[in-house]
């Protein structure tokens, strides 16, 4: 039976500044289209209070299976290696390079490394490769484009046309090609929305939508301190919020009704969204992580 997450207490909440709370709410909305819930707010807040920058926090979450969006937990080592290589590279690298990566993953798993560690290492390395690279560039461009588009969709929703969204994605890719990482570009996108006047003819509606969704997210994760860790439930609380201020009130009422009935959304048989696992893995494997990343870098860069 899975251990029940520890509740998020008022005292822990007060240890965070309002700006830190808001930054976490904004980051999880941008990356996962969700409210963090009180448990994850506490976990991410502890990282900020330990002097981790918001950019580094975002990058840590980028290099994680939850952001990658695939669940390989039930697969054997061979099945995982084959599925992950296909998902990450597809037909955008040669058969020889696919075999090279497959063998690397299989060997690393055999020596005790985990799926999460390898996903982190390989996705982190791939994002730093230029599109012009003859071996890995096409795969890197596809990966970066897909995830940049995901961030843009989460933030802008239907307030931008597909053409205008594509221009924002292109800006993110250009900055990454110049040396920025995903974490930095996610924070850039958030700050861009936060700094926009609501009357702005281009970005104004997106800024209003963002503010409305953050208000509901705060109500759920901070004011009501719900401890749900089901990603679908954490996304659902924001799903009906639009630029219409009335949808904020409706969403808050829906949250009250859910919590009154169930005392928190159930996390049974759900997709586990406990972000402490991201940082536990990084801390536990800190010494070996640099060696693995060095090996990956030599392999594909």
One Martini backbone bead per residue (centre of mass of N, CA, C, O) as a GRO file, in nm:
protein
  301
    1UNK     BB    1   0.097   0.035   0.022
    2UNK     BB    2   0.076   0.358  -0.010
    3UNK     BB    3   0.198   0.627   0.114
    4UNK     BB    4   0.077   0.885   0.276
    5UNK     BB    5   0.077   1.201   0.249
    6UNK     BB    6   0.172   1.475   0.393
    7UNK     BB    7   0.047   1.734   0.527
    8UNK     BB    8  -0.029   2.070   0.478
    9UNK     BB    9   0.063   2.334   0.670
   10UNK     BB   10   0.040   2.645   0.790
   11UNK     BB   11   0.341   2.679   0.877
   12UNK     BB   12   0.461   2.599   0.604
   13UNK     BB   13   0.324   2.818   0.440
   14UNK     BB   14   0.459   3.065   0.600
   15UNK     BB   15   0.758   3.008   0.506
   16UNK     BB   16   0.650   3.130   0.261
   17UNK     BB   17   0.631   3.345   0.035
   18UNK     BB   18   0.420   3.481  -0.182
   19UNK     BB   19   0.614   3.463  -0.424
   20UNK     BB   20   0.682   3.163  -0.396
   21UNK     BB   21   0.402   3.054  -0.422
   22UNK     BB   22   0.341   3.181  -0.699
   23UNK     BB   23   0.575   3.051  -0.858
   24UNK     BB   24   0.473   2.760  -0.824
   25UNK     BB   25   0.198   2.790  -0.950
   26UNK     BB   26   0.307   2.884  -1.226
   27UNK     BB   27   0.493   2.643  -1.293
   28UNK     BB   28   0.276   2.413  -1.288
   29UNK     BB   29   0.098   2.530  -1.502
   30UNK     BB   30   0.306   2.543  -1.734
   31UNK     BB   31   0.397   2.227  -1.720
   32UNK     BB   32   0.091   2.074  -1.620
   33UNK     BB   33  -0.187   2.216  -1.608
   34UNK     BB   34  -0.180   2.279  -1.283
   35UNK     BB   35  -0.215   2.220  -0.958
   36UNK     BB   36  -0.011   2.119  -0.697
   37UNK     BB   37  -0.083   2.119  -0.423
   38UNK     BB   38   0.018   2.103  -0.099
   39UNK     BB   39   0.244   1.895  -0.117
   40UNK     BB   40   0.405   2.022  -0.360
   41UNK     BB   41   0.436   2.301  -0.239
   42UNK     BB   42   0.621   2.208  -0.011
   43UNK     BB   43   0.843   2.076  -0.179
   44UNK     BB   44   0.915   2.325  -0.359
   45UNK     BB   45   0.957   2.527  -0.130
   46UNK     BB   46   1.209   2.390  -0.007
   47UNK     BB   47   1.388   2.455  -0.251
   48UNK     BB   48   1.373   2.765  -0.236
   49UNK     BB   49   1.469   2.781   0.070
   50UNK     BB   50   1.751   2.633  -0.042
   51UNK     BB   51   1.841   2.828  -0.292
   52UNK     BB   52   1.680   2.760  -0.533
   53UNK     BB   53   1.614   2.838  -0.832
   54UNK     BB   54   1.362   2.862  -1.057
   55UNK     BB   55   1.519   2.758  -1.300
   56UNK     BB   56   1.631   2.499  -1.164
   57UNK     BB   57   1.359   2.384  -1.088
   58UNK     BB   58   1.249   2.361  -1.374
   59UNK     BB   59   1.478   2.176  -1.483
   60UNK     BB   60   1.425   1.938  -1.294
   61UNK     BB   61   1.134   1.888  -1.409
   62UNK     BB   62   1.208   1.842  -1.704
   63UNK     BB   63   1.410   1.599  -1.597
   64UNK     BB   64   1.128   1.417  -1.601
   65UNK     BB   65   0.885   1.182  -1.634
   66UNK     BB   66   0.639   1.371  -1.594
   67UNK     BB   67   0.712   1.561  -1.833
   68UNK     BB   68   0.741   1.344  -2.053
   69UNK     BB   69   0.461   1.156  -2.024
   70UNK     BB   70   0.553   0.864  -1.923
   71UNK     BB   71   0.480   0.504  -1.846
   72UNK     BB   72   0.730   0.244  -1.739
   73UNK     BB   73   0.699   0.075  -1.470
   74UNK     BB   74   0.588  -0.216  -1.601
   75UNK     BB   75   0.856  -0.255  -1.739
   76UNK     BB   76   1.106  -0.394  -1.858
   77UNK     BB   77   1.418  -0.328  -1.948
   78UNK     BB   78   1.380  -0.389  -2.250
   79UNK     BB   79   1.111  -0.242  -2.288
   80UNK     BB   80   1.206   0.032  -2.199
   81UNK     BB   81   1.434   0.080  -2.398
   82UNK     BB   82   1.259   0.059  -2.654
   83UNK     BB   83   1.038   0.269  -2.586
   84UNK     BB   84   1.216   0.516  -2.520
   85UNK     BB   85   1.367   0.536  -2.787
   86UNK     BB   86   1.115   0.577  -2.960
   87UNK     BB   87   0.998   0.827  -2.809
   88UNK     BB   88   1.261   1.011  -2.834
   89UNK     BB   89   1.355   0.939  -3.156
   90UNK     BB   90   1.242   0.748  -3.348
   91UNK     BB   91   1.315   0.829  -3.702
   92UNK     BB   92   1.561   1.061  -3.632
   93UNK     BB   93   1.756   0.817  -3.637
   94UNK     BB   94   1.964   0.580  -3.668
   95UNK     BB   95   1.998   0.249  -3.617
   96UNK     BB   96   2.275   0.268  -3.491
   97UNK     BB   97   2.200   0.482  -3.272
   98UNK     BB   98   1.976   0.322  -3.143
   99UNK     BB   99   2.156   0.087  -3.053
  100UNK     BB  100   2.343   0.253  -2.879
  101UNK     BB  101   2.127   0.349  -2.677
  102UNK     BB  102   2.011   0.079  -2.595
  103UNK     BB  103   2.274  -0.037  -2.476
  104UNK     BB  104   2.319   0.181  -2.268
  105UNK     BB  105   2.059   0.139  -2.106
  106UNK     BB  106   2.096  -0.162  -2.040
  107UNK     BB  107   2.365  -0.126  -1.887
  108UNK     BB  108   2.264   0.075  -1.671
  109UNK     BB  109   2.043  -0.108  -1.551
  110UNK     BB  110   2.242  -0.346  -1.475
  111UNK     BB  111   2.400  -0.132  -1.264
  112UNK     BB  112   2.129   0.025  -1.110
  113UNK     BB  113   1.984   0.210  -1.275
  114UNK     BB  114   1.717   0.413  -1.348
  115UNK     BB  115   1.472   0.533  -1.532
  116UNK     BB  116   1.474   0.825  -1.423
  117UNK     BB  117   1.777   0.878  -1.469
  118UNK     BB  118   1.779   0.828  -1.781
  119UNK     BB  119   1.572   1.034  -1.860
  120UNK     BB  120   1.721   1.276  -1.749
  121UNK     BB  121   1.991   1.248  -1.904
  122UNK     BB  122   1.883   1.230  -2.203
  123UNK     BB  123   1.703   1.482  -2.214
  124UNK     BB  124   1.916   1.684  -2.119
  125UNK     BB  125   2.112   1.633  -2.357
  126UNK     BB  126   1.919   1.682  -2.602
  127UNK     BB  127   1.847   1.991  -2.550
  128UNK     BB  128   2.165   2.083  -2.625
  129UNK     BB  129   2.119   2.021  -2.919
  130UNK     BB  130   2.161   2.106  -3.232
  131UNK     BB  131   1.986   2.094  -3.529
  132UNK     BB  132   2.266   2.057  -3.705
  133UNK     BB  133   2.311   1.788  -3.612
  134UNK     BB  134   2.363   1.494  -3.794
  135UNK     BB  135   2.255   1.280  -3.569
  136UNK     BB  136   2.057   1.457  -3.336
  137UNK     BB  137   1.902   1.716  -3.434
  138UNK     BB  138   1.616   1.616  -3.510
  139UNK     BB  139   1.543   1.505  -3.229
  140UNK     BB  140   1.589   1.766  -3.070
  141UNK     BB  141   1.386   1.945  -3.219
  142UNK     BB  142   1.137   1.773  -3.161
  143UNK     BB  143   1.149   1.778  -2.855
  144UNK     BB  144   1.154   2.088  -2.812
  145UNK     BB  145   0.896   2.155  -2.968
  146UNK     BB  146   0.693   1.986  -2.812
  147UNK     BB  147   0.750   2.121  -2.525
  148UNK     BB  148   0.709   2.413  -2.602
  149UNK     BB  149   0.414   2.379  -2.697
  150UNK     BB  150   0.306   2.287  -2.425
  151UNK     BB  151   0.365   2.545  -2.269
  152UNK     BB  152   0.207   2.737  -2.452
  153UNK     BB  153  -0.069   2.601  -2.418
  154UNK     BB  154  -0.093   2.635  -2.111
  155UNK     BB  155  -0.073   2.958  -2.119
  156UNK     BB  156  -0.268   3.041  -2.384
  157UNK     BB  157  -0.447   2.862  -2.527
  158UNK     BB  158  -0.721   3.043  -2.687
  159UNK     BB  159  -0.574   3.342  -2.707
  160UNK     BB  160  -0.424   3.209  -2.944
  161UNK     BB  161  -0.312   3.138  -3.234
  162UNK     BB  162  -0.136   2.902  -3.393
  163UNK     BB  163   0.057   3.105  -3.527
  164UNK     BB  164   0.136   3.262  -3.266
  165UNK     BB  165   0.240   3.021  -3.110
  166UNK     BB  166   0.467   2.946  -3.310
  167UNK     BB  167   0.632   3.205  -3.253
  168UNK     BB  168   0.694   3.141  -2.958
  169UNK     BB  169   0.834   2.873  -3.004
  170UNK     BB  170   1.059   2.988  -3.185
  171UNK     BB  171   1.184   3.165  -2.968
  172UNK     BB  172   1.260   2.941  -2.775
  173UNK     BB  173   1.446   2.786  -2.974
  174UNK     BB  174   1.644   3.016  -3.026
  175UNK     BB  175   1.739   3.046  -2.731
  176UNK     BB  176   1.840   2.753  -2.701
  177UNK     BB  177   2.050   2.768  -2.934
  178UNK     BB  178   2.201   3.008  -2.755
  179UNK     BB  179   2.188   2.847  -2.439
  180UNK     BB  180   1.924   2.800  -2.327
  181UNK     BB  181   1.710   2.657  -2.113
  182UNK     BB  182   1.408   2.544  -2.029
  183UNK     BB  183   1.382   2.679  -1.757
  184UNK     BB  184   1.434   2.970  -1.858
  185UNK     BB  185   1.190   2.974  -2.065
  186UNK     BB  186   0.964   2.930  -1.865
  187UNK     BB  187   1.019   3.183  -1.696
  188UNK     BB  188   0.990   3.380  -1.927
  189UNK     BB  189   0.693   3.319  -1.995
  190UNK     BB  190   0.579   3.395  -1.723
  191UNK     BB  191   0.692   3.689  -1.704
  192UNK     BB  192   0.551   3.794  -1.953
  193UNK     BB  193   0.261   3.766  -1.843
  194UNK     BB  194   0.291   3.923  -1.575
  195UNK     BB  195   0.390   4.203  -1.736
  196UNK     BB  196   0.110   4.235  -1.865
  197UNK     BB  197  -0.128   4.419  -1.983
  198UNK     BB  198  -0.473   4.363  -2.008
  199UNK     BB  199  -0.490   4.568  -2.272
  200UNK     BB  200  -0.332   4.408  -2.449
  201UNK     BB  201  -0.385   4.305  -2.781
  202UNK     BB  202  -0.212   4.030  -2.754
  203UNK     BB  203  -0.164   3.943  -2.424
  204UNK     BB  204  -0.407   4.013  -2.237
  205UNK     BB  205  -0.585   3.752  -2.226
  206UNK     BB  206  -0.360   3.567  -2.123
  207UNK     BB  207  -0.319   3.721  -1.855
  208UNK     BB  208  -0.601   3.682  -1.744
  209UNK     BB  209  -0.607   3.375  -1.748
  210UNK     BB  210  -0.365   3.332  -1.568
  211UNK     BB  211  -0.474   3.479  -1.317
  212UNK     BB  212  -0.730   3.308  -1.279
  213UNK     BB  213  -0.581   3.033  -1.243
  214UNK     BB  214  -0.407   3.117  -1.001
  215UNK     BB  215  -0.639   3.181  -0.809
  216UNK     BB  216  -0.749   2.888  -0.803
  217UNK     BB  217  -0.489   2.746  -0.722
  218UNK     BB  218  -0.463   2.888  -0.450
  219UNK     BB  219  -0.728   2.795  -0.328
  220UNK     BB  220  -0.655   2.491  -0.336
  221UNK     BB  221  -0.341   2.482  -0.219
  222UNK     BB  222  -0.366   2.708   0.015
  223UNK     BB  223  -0.650   2.769   0.138
  224UNK     BB  224  -0.736   2.444   0.129
  225UNK     BB  225  -0.503   2.233   0.132
  226UNK     BB  226  -0.490   2.014  -0.079
  227UNK     BB  227  -0.357   1.659  -0.100
  228UNK     BB  228  -0.355   1.593  -0.381
  229UNK     BB  229  -0.179   1.352  -0.639
  230UNK     BB  230  -0.362   1.381  -0.890
  231UNK     BB  231  -0.326   1.503  -1.194
  232UNK     BB  232  -0.617   1.508  -1.297
  233UNK     BB  233  -0.728   1.666  -1.051
  234UNK     BB  234  -0.529   1.914  -1.075
  235UNK     BB  235  -0.646   1.990  -1.360
  236UNK     BB  236  -0.956   2.010  -1.313
  237UNK     BB  237  -0.969   2.275  -1.134
  238UNK     BB  238  -0.884   2.450  -1.417
  239UNK     BB  239  -1.062   2.374  -1.677
  240UNK     BB  240  -1.303   2.614  -1.643
  241UNK     BB  241  -1.106   2.846  -1.681
  242UNK     BB  242  -1.125   3.182  -1.786
  243UNK     BB  243  -1.158   3.520  -1.868
  244UNK     BB  244  -1.397   3.484  -1.694
  245UNK     BB  245  -1.465   3.570  -1.370
  246UNK     BB  246  -1.699   3.363  -1.314
  247UNK     BB  247  -1.515   3.102  -1.328
  248UNK     BB  248  -1.381   3.140  -1.056
  249UNK     BB  249  -1.625   3.106  -0.876
  250UNK     BB  250  -1.708   2.830  -0.984
  251UNK     BB  251  -1.444   2.680  -0.910
  252UNK     BB  252  -1.457   2.731  -0.603
  253UNK     BB  253  -1.725   2.587  -0.557
  254UNK     BB  254  -1.632   2.311  -0.662
  255UNK     BB  255  -1.414   2.272  -0.449
  256UNK     BB  256  -1.594   2.283  -0.201
  257UNK     BB  257  -1.770   2.041  -0.279
  258UNK     BB  258  -1.548   1.828  -0.295
  259UNK     BB  259  -1.433   1.866  -0.002
  260UNK     BB  260  -1.700   1.815   0.150
  261UNK     BB  261  -1.738   1.521   0.044
  262UNK     BB  262  -1.410   1.403   0.046
  263UNK     BB  263  -1.169   1.549   0.182
  264UNK     BB  264  -1.052   1.513  -0.091
  265UNK     BB  265  -0.903   1.394  -0.351
  266UNK     BB  266  -0.850   1.103  -0.474
  267UNK     BB  267  -0.541   0.873  -0.488
  268UNK     BB  268  -0.662   0.629  -0.605
  269UNK     BB  269  -0.565   0.492  -0.887
  270UNK     BB  270  -0.335   0.698  -0.973
  271UNK     BB  271  -0.134   0.937  -1.093
  272UNK     BB  272   0.158   1.000  -0.966
  273UNK     BB  273   0.237   1.348  -0.814
  274UNK     BB  274   0.519   1.324  -0.652
  275UNK     BB  275   0.790   1.553  -0.637
  276UNK     BB  276   0.993   1.428  -0.432
  277UNK     BB  277   1.122   1.216  -0.630
  278UNK     BB  278   1.301   1.406  -0.785
  279UNK     BB  279   1.491   1.488  -0.531
  280UNK     BB  280   1.563   1.214  -0.417
  281UNK     BB  281   1.714   1.109  -0.665
  282UNK     BB  282   1.926   1.337  -0.686
  283UNK     BB  283   2.046   1.300  -0.399
  284UNK     BB  284   2.114   0.989  -0.403
  285UNK     BB  285   2.274   1.036  -0.709
  286UNK     BB  286   2.495   1.261  -0.720
  287UNK     BB  287   2.770   1.112  -0.772
  288UNK     BB  288   2.670   0.944  -1.032
  289UNK     BB  289   2.547   1.160  -1.221
  290UNK     BB  290   2.804   1.281  -1.352
  291UNK     BB  291   2.892   1.019  -1.487
  292UNK     BB  292   2.641   0.970  -1.662
  293UNK     BB  293   2.640   1.240  -1.812
  294UNK     BB  294   2.918   1.201  -1.938
  295UNK     BB  295   2.837   0.948  -2.100
  296UNK     BB  296   2.609   1.074  -2.264
  297UNK     BB  297   2.767   1.304  -2.392
  298UNK     BB  298   2.970   1.117  -2.544
  299UNK     BB  299   2.748   0.963  -2.707
  300UNK     BB  300   2.567   1.236  -2.839
  301UNK     BB  301   2.804   1.487  -2.868
   0.00000   0.00000   0.00000
